[in-house]
């Protein structure tokens, strides 16, 4: 009876060892991934015609002024007040 128990325990340990050896495959861990900043597209607009928007610099088709980079309201630098 002791031999049968010992054999059963030995089989269980060897099966556990085989299973543990096969489970060492690298699994992608989402906590280790690098955070990538979202790509922001640069847009150009006319200062006199804000409805004119372009993906590249150039001239306004309405008035011919040079297009400037469009700045989001959130990213605008705070204006300095004169006192």
Biopython code that builds the backbone (N, CA, C, O; Angstrom):
import numpy as np
from Bio.PDB.StructureBuilder import StructureBuilder

atoms = [
    (1, "UNK", "N", (0.835, -1.199, 0.000)),
    (1, "UNK", "CA", (0.000, 0.000, 0.000)),
    (1, "UNK", "C", (0.870, 1.250, 0.000)),
    (1, "UNK", "O", (0.544, 2.233, -0.665)),
    (2, "UNK", "N", (1.998, 1.219, 0.756)),
    (2, "UNK", "CA", (2.884, 2.371, 0.794)),
    (2, "UNK", "C", (3.530, 2.612, -0.564)),
    (2, "UNK", "O", (3.736, 3.760, -0.959)),
    (3, "UNK", "N", (3.852, 1.534, -1.282)),
    (3, "UNK", "CA", (4.459, 1.685, -2.599)),
    (3, "UNK", "C", (3.488, 2.358, -3.568)),
    (3, "UNK", "O", (3.900, 3.185, -4.381)),
    (4, "UNK", "N", (2.226, 2.016, -3.491)),
    (4, "UNK", "CA", (1.215, 2.593, -4.378)),
    (4, "UNK", "C", (1.050, 4.081, -4.067)),
    (4, "UNK", "O", (0.947, 4.896, -4.984)),
    (5, "UNK", "N", (1.025, 4.436, -2.795)),
    (5, "UNK", "CA", (0.904, 5.846, -2.399)),
    (5, "UNK", "C", (2.126, 6.626, -2.852)),
    (5, "UNK", "O", (2.001, 7.734, -3.374)),
    (6, "UNK", "N", (3.313, 6.049, -2.654)),
    (6, "UNK", "CA", (4.539, 6.709, -3.070)),
    (6, "UNK", "C", (4.564, 6.913, -4.581)),
    (6, "UNK", "O", (4.984, 7.969, -5.054)),
    (7, "UNK", "N", (4.120, 5.919, -5.340)),
    (7, "UNK", "CA", (4.075, 6.038, -6.798)),
    (7, "UNK", "C", (3.082, 7.124, -7.222)),
    (7, "UNK", "O", (3.356, 7.890, -8.146)),
    (8, "UNK", "N", (1.951, 7.190, -6.561)),
    (8, "UNK", "CA", (0.946, 8.204, -6.899)),
    (8, "UNK", "C", (1.483, 9.606, -6.611)),
    (8, "UNK", "O", (1.289, 10.514, -7.419)),
    (9, "UNK", "N", (2.147, 9.792, -5.490)),
    (9, "UNK", "CA", (2.721, 11.084, -5.142)),
    (9, "UNK", "C", (3.833, 11.449, -6.129)),
    (9, "UNK", "O", (3.936, 12.600, -6.552)),
    (10, "UNK", "N", (4.654, 10.480, -6.492)),
    (10, "UNK", "CA", (5.737, 10.727, -7.449)),
    (10, "UNK", "C", (5.171, 11.129, -8.805)),
    (10, "UNK", "O", (5.700, 12.034, -9.449)),
    (11, "UNK", "N", (4.118, 10.478, -9.242)),
    (11, "UNK", "CA", (3.483, 10.811, -10.521)),
    (11, "UNK", "C", (2.888, 12.220, -10.466)),
    (11, "UNK", "O", (2.996, 12.980, -11.429)),
    (12, "UNK", "N", (2.264, 12.564, -9.347)),
    (12, "UNK", "CA", (1.685, 13.903, -9.211)),
    (12, "UNK", "C", (2.769, 14.979, -9.241)),
    (12, "UNK", "O", (2.601, 16.009, -9.894)),
    (13, "UNK", "N", (3.877, 14.746, -8.540)),
    (13, "UNK", "CA", (4.969, 15.726, -8.544)),
    (13, "UNK", "C", (5.592, 15.870, -9.923)),
    (13, "UNK", "O", (5.897, 16.981, -10.356)),
    (14, "UNK", "N", (5.780, 14.754, -10.613)),
    (14, "UNK", "CA", (6.375, 14.840, -11.953)),
    (14, "UNK", "C", (5.417, 15.516, -12.923)),
    (14, "UNK", "O", (5.858, 16.272, -13.789)),
    (15, "UNK", "N", (4.125, 15.266, -12.800)),
    (15, "UNK", "CA", (3.144, 15.935, -13.662)),
    (15, "UNK", "C", (3.124, 17.435, -13.377)),
    (15, "UNK", "O", (3.021, 18.247, -14.297)),
    (16, "UNK", "N", (3.222, 17.794, -12.108)),
    (16, "UNK", "CA", (3.255, 19.208, -11.742)),
    (16, "UNK", "C", (4.517, 19.875, -12.282)),
    (16, "UNK", "O", (4.467, 21.021, -12.729)),
    (17, "UNK", "N", (5.639, 19.174, -12.245)),
    (17, "UNK", "CA", (6.901, 19.723, -12.760)),
    (17, "UNK", "C", (6.829, 19.930, -14.268)),
    (17, "UNK", "O", (7.295, 20.947, -14.783)),
    (18, "UNK", "N", (6.241, 18.961, -14.975)),
    (18, "UNK", "CA", (6.095, 19.081, -16.432)),
    (18, "UNK", "C", (5.171, 20.254, -16.756)),
    (18, "UNK", "O", (5.463, 21.040, -17.658)),
    (19, "UNK", "N", (4.079, 20.377, -16.040)),
    (19, "UNK", "CA", (3.144, 21.478, -16.284)),
    (19, "UNK", "C", (3.799, 22.822, -16.007)),
    (19, "UNK", "O", (3.596, 23.772, -16.763)),
    (20, "UNK", "N", (4.581, 22.920, -14.935)),
    (20, "UNK", "CA", (5.254, 24.171, -14.587)),
    (20, "UNK", "C", (6.304, 24.529, -15.624)),
    (20, "UNK", "O", (6.508, 25.707, -15.913)),
    (21, "UNK", "N", (6.971, 23.531, -16.187)),
    (21, "UNK", "CA", (8.004, 23.790, -17.195)),
    (21, "UNK", "C", (7.382, 24.328, -18.476)),
    (21, "UNK", "O", (7.994, 25.163, -19.143)),
    (22, "UNK", "N", (6.206, 23.884, -18.833)),
    (22, "UNK", "CA", (5.553, 24.344, -20.056)),
    (22, "UNK", "C", (4.852, 25.682, -19.878)),
    (22, "UNK", "O", (4.559, 26.351, -20.869)),
    (23, "UNK", "N", (4.581, 26.082, -18.675)),
    (23, "UNK", "CA", (3.884, 27.352, -18.457)),
    (23, "UNK", "C", (4.841, 28.534, -18.331)),
    (23, "UNK", "O", (4.408, 29.624, -17.957)),
    (24, "UNK", "N", (6.125, 28.356, -18.631)),
    (24, "UNK", "CA", (7.089, 29.447, -18.568)),
    (24, "UNK", "C", (7.125, 30.257, -19.854)),
    (24, "UNK", "O", (8.000, 31.107, -20.021)),
    (25, "UNK", "N", (6.205, 30.014, -20.749)),
    (25, "UNK", "CA", (6.152, 30.789, -21.989)),
    (25, "UNK", "C", (5.880, 32.244, -21.655)),
    (25, "UNK", "O", (5.019, 32.536, -20.825)),
    (26, "UNK", "N", (6.602, 33.164, -22.290)),
    (26, "UNK", "CA", (6.368, 34.578, -21.989)),
    (26, "UNK", "C", (4.970, 35.010, -22.426)),
    (26, "UNK", "O", (4.549, 34.778, -23.560)),
    (27, "UNK", "N", (4.287, 35.625, -21.518)),
    (27, "UNK", "CA", (2.955, 36.151, -21.787)),
    (27, "UNK", "C", (3.055, 37.661, -21.738)),
    (27, "UNK", "O", (3.676, 38.223, -20.836)),
    (28, "UNK", "N", (2.442, 38.318, -22.713)),
    (28, "UNK", "CA", (2.528, 39.780, -22.726)),
    (28, "UNK", "C", (1.818, 40.345, -21.501)),
    (28, "UNK", "O", (0.663, 40.026, -21.220)),
    (29, "UNK", "N", (2.536, 41.181, -20.794)),
    (29, "UNK", "CA", (2.010, 41.809, -19.594)),
    (29, "UNK", "C", (1.686, 43.255, -19.927)),
    (29, "UNK", "O", (2.574, 44.023, -20.297)),
    (30, "UNK", "N", (0.432, 43.628, -19.799)),
    (30, "UNK", "CA", (0.028, 44.982, -20.188)),
    (30, "UNK", "C", (0.559, 46.041, -19.233)),
    (30, "UNK", "O", (0.584, 47.223, -19.579)),
    (31, "UNK", "N", (0.981, 45.643, -18.042)),
    (31, "UNK", "CA", (1.499, 46.639, -17.111)),
    (31, "UNK", "C", (2.920, 47.058, -17.467)),
    (31, "UNK", "O", (3.388, 48.098, -17.004)),
    (32, "UNK", "N", (3.609, 46.272, -18.279)),
    (32, "UNK", "CA", (4.980, 46.577, -18.641)),
    (32, "UNK", "C", (5.099, 47.314, -19.972)),
    (32, "UNK", "O", (6.206, 47.680, -20.368)),
    (33, "UNK", "N", (4.002, 47.536, -20.662)),
    (33, "UNK", "CA", (4.077, 48.200, -21.959)),
    (33, "UNK", "C", (4.343, 49.687, -21.774)),
    (33, "UNK", "O", (3.920, 50.294, -20.791)),
    (34, "UNK", "N", (5.044, 50.251, -22.727)),
    (34, "UNK", "CA", (5.358, 51.672, -22.663)),
    (34, "UNK", "C", (4.136, 52.475, -23.097)),
    (34, "UNK", "O", (3.413, 52.100, -24.020)),
    (35, "UNK", "N", (3.934, 53.571, -22.413)),
    (35, "UNK", "CA", (2.840, 54.453, -22.792)),
    (35, "UNK", "C", (3.315, 55.356, -23.915)),
    (35, "UNK", "O", (4.350, 56.014, -23.809)),
    (36, "UNK", "N", (2.557, 55.376, -24.972)),
    (36, "UNK", "CA", (2.903, 56.172, -26.135)),
    (36, "UNK", "C", (1.998, 57.394, -26.157)),
    (36, "UNK", "O", (0.780, 57.289, -26.014)),
    (37, "UNK", "N", (2.612, 58.544, -26.337)),
    (37, "UNK", "CA", (1.821, 59.761, -26.423)),
    (37, "UNK", "C", (1.047, 59.764, -27.729)),
    (37, "UNK", "O", (1.576, 59.359, -28.764)),
    (38, "UNK", "N", (-0.188, 60.213, -27.693)),
    (38, "UNK", "CA", (-0.954, 60.261, -28.935)),
    (38, "UNK", "C", (-0.339, 61.267, -29.903)),
    (38, "UNK", "O", (0.126, 62.338, -29.513)),
    (39, "UNK", "N", (-0.354, 60.889, -31.160)),
    (39, "UNK", "CA", (0.223, 61.758, -32.175)),
    (39, "UNK", "C", (-0.758, 62.892, -32.439)),
    (39, "UNK", "O", (-1.912, 62.660, -32.798)),
    (40, "UNK", "N", (-0.284, 64.118, -32.257)),
    (40, "UNK", "CA", (-1.140, 65.262, -32.506)),
    (40, "UNK", "C", (-0.826, 65.808, -33.884)),
    (40, "UNK", "O", (0.331, 66.055, -34.223)),
    (41, "UNK", "N", (-1.856, 65.991, -34.661)),
    (41, "UNK", "CA", (-1.680, 66.539, -35.992)),
    (41, "UNK", "C", (-1.577, 68.053, -35.881)),
    (41, "UNK", "O", (-2.350, 68.696, -35.171)),
    (42, "UNK", "N", (-0.622, 68.596, -36.586)),
    (42, "UNK", "CA", (-0.458, 70.042, -36.605)),
    (42, "UNK", "C", (-1.398, 70.581, -37.679)),
    (42, "UNK", "O", (-1.389, 70.118, -38.820)),
    (43, "UNK", "N", (-2.190, 71.544, -37.304)),
    (43, "UNK", "CA", (-3.105, 72.168, -38.256)),
    (43, "UNK", "C", (-2.757, 73.640, -38.364)),
    (43, "UNK", "O", (-2.303, 74.261, -37.403)),
    (44, "UNK", "N", (-2.972, 74.177, -39.528)),
    (44, "UNK", "CA", (-2.695, 75.585, -39.796)),
    (44, "UNK", "C", (-4.005, 76.271, -40.131)),
    (44, "UNK", "O", (-4.886, 75.692, -40.766)),
    (45, "UNK", "N", (-4.118, 77.523, -39.689)),
    (45, "UNK", "CA", (-5.331, 78.284, -39.920)),
    (45, "UNK", "C", (-4.983, 79.731, -40.231)),
    (45, "UNK", "O", (-3.869, 80.184, -39.972)),
    (46, "UNK", "N", (-5.935, 80.441, -40.782)),
    (46, "UNK", "CA", (-5.768, 81.863, -41.084)),
    (46, "UNK", "C", (-6.240, 82.666, -39.878)),
    (46, "UNK", "O", (-7.259, 82.338, -39.270)),
    (47, "UNK", "N", (-5.515, 83.700, -39.540)),
    (47, "UNK", "CA", (-5.911, 84.512, -38.389)),
    (47, "UNK", "C", (-7.170, 85.327, -38.677)),
    (47, "UNK", "O", (-7.912, 85.669, -37.757)),
    (48, "UNK", "N", (-7.410, 85.634, -39.932)),
    (48, "UNK", "CA", (-8.606, 86.402, -40.292)),
    (48, "UNK", "C", (-9.795, 85.495, -40.616)),
    (48, "UNK", "O", (-10.945, 85.918, -40.501)),
    (49, "UNK", "N", (-9.526, 84.267, -41.015)),
    (49, "UNK", "CA", (-10.583, 83.317, -41.384)),
    (49, "UNK", "C", (-10.348, 81.997, -40.631)),
    (49, "UNK", "O", (-9.753, 81.076, -41.190)),
    (50, "UNK", "N", (-10.799, 81.891, -39.387)),
    (50, "UNK", "CA", (-10.537, 80.680, -38.595)),
    (50, "UNK", "C", (-11.212, 79.428, -39.150)),
    (50, "UNK", "O", (-10.883, 78.317, -38.732)),
    (51, "UNK", "N", (-12.144, 79.587, -40.078)),
    (51, "UNK", "CA", (-12.783, 78.422, -40.678)),
    (51, "UNK", "C", (-11.886, 77.741, -41.715)),
    (51, "UNK", "O", (-12.151, 76.608, -42.118)),
    (52, "UNK", "N", (-10.816, 78.438, -42.150)),
    (52, "UNK", "CA", (-9.862, 77.864, -43.090)),
    (52, "UNK", "C", (-8.840, 77.061, -42.283)),
    (52, "UNK", "O", (-8.097, 77.621, -41.478)),
    (53, "UNK", "N", (-8.811, 75.739, -42.508)),
    (53, "UNK", "CA", (-7.893, 74.854, -41.790)),
    (53, "UNK", "C", (-7.158, 74.002, -42.815)),
    (53, "UNK", "O", (-7.758, 73.477, -43.753)),
    (54, "UNK", "N", (-5.839, 73.873, -42.618)),
    (54, "UNK", "CA", (-5.011, 73.092, -43.525)),
    (54, "UNK", "C", (-4.060, 72.219, -42.717)),
    (54, "UNK", "O", (-3.723, 72.541, -41.578)),
    (55, "UNK", "N", (-3.629, 71.107, -43.318)),
    (55, "UNK", "CA", (-2.672, 70.211, -42.655)),
    (55, "UNK", "C", (-1.232, 70.615, -42.932)),
    (55, "UNK", "O", (-0.310, 70.041, -42.353)),
    (56, "UNK", "N", (-1.026, 71.587, -43.802)),
    (56, "UNK", "CA", (0.323, 72.039, -44.127)),
    (56, "UNK", "C", (0.340, 73.560, -44.221)),
    (56, "UNK", "O", (-0.693, 74.170, -44.498)),
    (57, "UNK", "N", (1.491, 74.177, -43.997)),
    (57, "UNK", "CA", (1.571, 75.633, -44.082)),
    (57, "UNK", "C", (1.349, 76.095, -45.522)),
    (57, "UNK", "O", (1.554, 75.351, -46.482)),
    (58, "UNK", "N", (0.928, 77.336, -45.628)),
    (58, "UNK", "CA", (0.671, 77.882, -46.960)),
    (58, "UNK", "C", (-0.004, 79.230, -46.848)),
    (58, "UNK", "O", (0.195, 79.957, -45.875)),
    (59, "UNK", "N", (-0.803, 79.562, -47.847)),
    (59, "UNK", "CA", (-1.526, 80.833, -47.896)),
    (59, "UNK", "C", (-3.019, 80.568, -47.778)),
    (59, "UNK", "O", (-3.517, 79.531, -48.218)),
    (60, "UNK", "N", (-3.724, 81.519, -47.179)),
    (60, "UNK", "CA", (-5.175, 81.442, -47.063)),
    (60, "UNK", "C", (-5.779, 81.627, -48.454)),
    (60, "UNK", "O", (-5.422, 82.575, -49.153)),
    (61, "UNK", "N", (-6.680, 80.748, -48.865)),
    (61, "UNK", "CA", (-7.285, 80.889, -50.183)),
    (61, "UNK", "C", (-8.237, 82.093, -50.284)),
    (61, "UNK", "O", (-8.552, 82.536, -51.389)),
    (62, "UNK", "N", (-8.693, 82.620, -49.149)),
    (62, "UNK", "CA", (-9.629, 83.752, -49.169)),
    (62, "UNK", "C", (-8.916, 85.090, -49.226)),
    (62, "UNK", "O", (-9.309, 85.974, -49.987)),
    (63, "UNK", "N", (-7.844, 85.246, -48.405)),
    (63, "UNK", "CA", (-7.208, 86.562, -48.333)),
    (63, "UNK", "C", (-5.723, 86.555, -48.688)),
    (63, "UNK", "O", (-5.136, 87.620, -48.880)),
    (64, "UNK", "N", (-5.109, 85.383, -48.779)),
    (64, "UNK", "CA", (-3.705, 85.300, -49.151)),
    (64, "UNK", "C", (-2.736, 85.440, -47.995)),
    (64, "UNK", "O", (-1.525, 85.428, -48.213)),
    (65, "UNK", "N", (-3.228, 85.573, -46.769)),
    (65, "UNK", "CA", (-2.329, 85.672, -45.606)),
    (65, "UNK", "C", (-1.679, 84.323, -45.329)),
    (65, "UNK", "O", (-2.221, 83.274, -45.679)),
    (66, "UNK", "N", (-0.511, 84.364, -44.696)),
    (66, "UNK", "CA", (0.194, 83.137, -44.333)),
    (66, "UNK", "C", (-0.560, 82.418, -43.217)),
    (66, "UNK", "O", (-0.970, 83.032, -42.232)),
    (67, "UNK", "N", (-0.734, 81.117, -43.387)),
    (67, "UNK", "CA", (-1.400, 80.312, -42.366)),
    (67, "UNK", "C", (-0.454, 80.097, -41.185)),
    (67, "UNK", "O", (0.749, 79.910, -41.365)),
    (68, "UNK", "N", (-1.015, 80.127, -39.977)),
    (68, "UNK", "CA", (-0.233, 79.939, -38.760)),
    (68, "UNK", "C", (-0.697, 78.657, -38.071)),
    (68, "UNK", "O", (-1.800, 78.171, -38.320)),
    (69, "UNK", "N", (0.165, 78.113, -37.193)),
    (69, "UNK", "CA", (-0.192, 76.895, -36.468)),
    (69, "UNK", "C", (-1.394, 77.161, -35.580)),
    (69, "UNK", "O", (-1.476, 78.184, -34.901)),
    (70, "UNK", "N", (-2.317, 76.221, -35.602)),
    (70, "UNK", "CA", (-3.512, 76.330, -34.773)),
    (70, "UNK", "C", (-3.166, 75.845, -33.368)),
    (70, "UNK", "O", (-2.597, 74.766, -33.202)),
    (71, "UNK", "N", (-3.512, 76.648, -32.353)),
    (71, "UNK", "CA", (-3.225, 76.316, -30.961)),
    (71, "UNK", "C", (-4.548, 76.012, -30.275)),
    (71, "UNK", "O", (-5.503, 76.782, -30.375)),
    (72, "UNK", "N", (-4.595, 74.856, -29.560)),
    (72, "UNK", "CA", (-5.802, 74.503, -28.819)),
    (72, "UNK", "C", (-6.002, 75.484, -27.678)),
    (72, "UNK", "O", (-5.037, 76.043, -27.156)),
    (73, "UNK", "N", (-7.243, 75.691, -27.293)),
    (73, "UNK", "CA", (-7.544, 76.610, -26.195)),
    (73, "UNK", "C", (-6.933, 76.101, -24.886)),
    (73, "UNK", "O", (-6.563, 76.900, -24.025)),
    (74, "UNK", "N", (-6.826, 74.776, -24.731)),
    (74, "UNK", "CA", (-6.259, 74.209, -23.504)),
    (74, "UNK", "C", (-4.756, 74.448, -23.418)),
    (74, "UNK", "O", (-4.205, 74.582, -22.325)),
    (75, "UNK", "N", (-4.092, 74.501, -24.578)),
    (75, "UNK", "CA", (-2.645, 74.609, -24.596)),
    (75, "UNK", "C", (-2.146, 76.035, -24.750)),
    (75, "UNK", "O", (-0.935, 76.256, -24.775)),
    (76, "UNK", "N", (-3.031, 76.997, -24.854)),
    (76, "UNK", "CA", (-2.599, 78.381, -25.017)),
    (76, "UNK", "C", (-1.862, 78.845, -23.773)),
    (76, "UNK", "O", (-2.325, 78.608, -22.657)),
    (77, "UNK", "N", (-0.721, 79.503, -23.945)),
    (77, "UNK", "CA", (-0.027, 80.032, -22.775)),
    (77, "UNK", "C", (-0.828, 81.170, -22.149)),
    (77, "UNK", "O", (-1.494, 81.933, -22.848)),
    (78, "UNK", "N", (-0.756, 81.270, -20.851)),
    (78, "UNK", "CA", (-1.499, 82.318, -20.138)),
    (78, "UNK", "C", (-0.915, 83.683, -20.517)),
    (78, "UNK", "O", (0.299, 83.883, -20.535)),
    (79, "UNK", "N", (-1.809, 84.594, -20.812)),
    (79, "UNK", "CA", (-1.368, 85.939, -21.172)),
    (79, "UNK", "C", (-0.968, 86.699, -19.918)),
    (79, "UNK", "O", (-1.616, 86.586, -18.878)),
    (80, "UNK", "N", (0.091, 87.463, -20.022)),
    (80, "UNK", "CA", (0.565, 88.249, -18.884)),
    (80, "UNK", "C", (-0.230, 89.544, -18.819)),
    (80, "UNK", "O", (-0.412, 90.226, -19.827)),
    (81, "UNK", "N", (-0.695, 89.869, -17.636)),
    (81, "UNK", "CA", (-1.449, 91.116, -17.457)),
    (81, "UNK", "C", (-0.503, 92.216, -17.029)),
    (81, "UNK", "O", (0.418, 91.997, -16.242)),
    (82, "UNK", "N", (-0.742, 93.400, -17.559)),
    (82, "UNK", "CA", (0.034, 94.570, -17.135)),
    (82, "UNK", "C", (-0.655, 95.204, -15.944)),
    (82, "UNK", "O", (-1.874, 95.372, -15.942)),
    (83, "UNK", "N", (0.107, 95.548, -14.952)),
    (83, "UNK", "CA", (-0.479, 96.189, -13.773)),
    (83, "UNK", "C", (0.103, 97.550, -13.578)),
    (83, "UNK", "O", (-0.265, 98.249, -12.633)),
]
sb = StructureBuilder()
sb.init_structure("model")
sb.init_model(0)
sb.init_chain("A")
sb.init_seg("    ")
for serial, (resi, resn, name, xyz) in enumerate(atoms, 1):
    if name == "N":
        sb.init_residue(resn, " ", resi, " ")
    sb.init_atom(name, np.array(xyz, "f"), 0.0, 1.0, " ", f" {name:<3s}", serial, name[0])
structure = sb.get_structure()
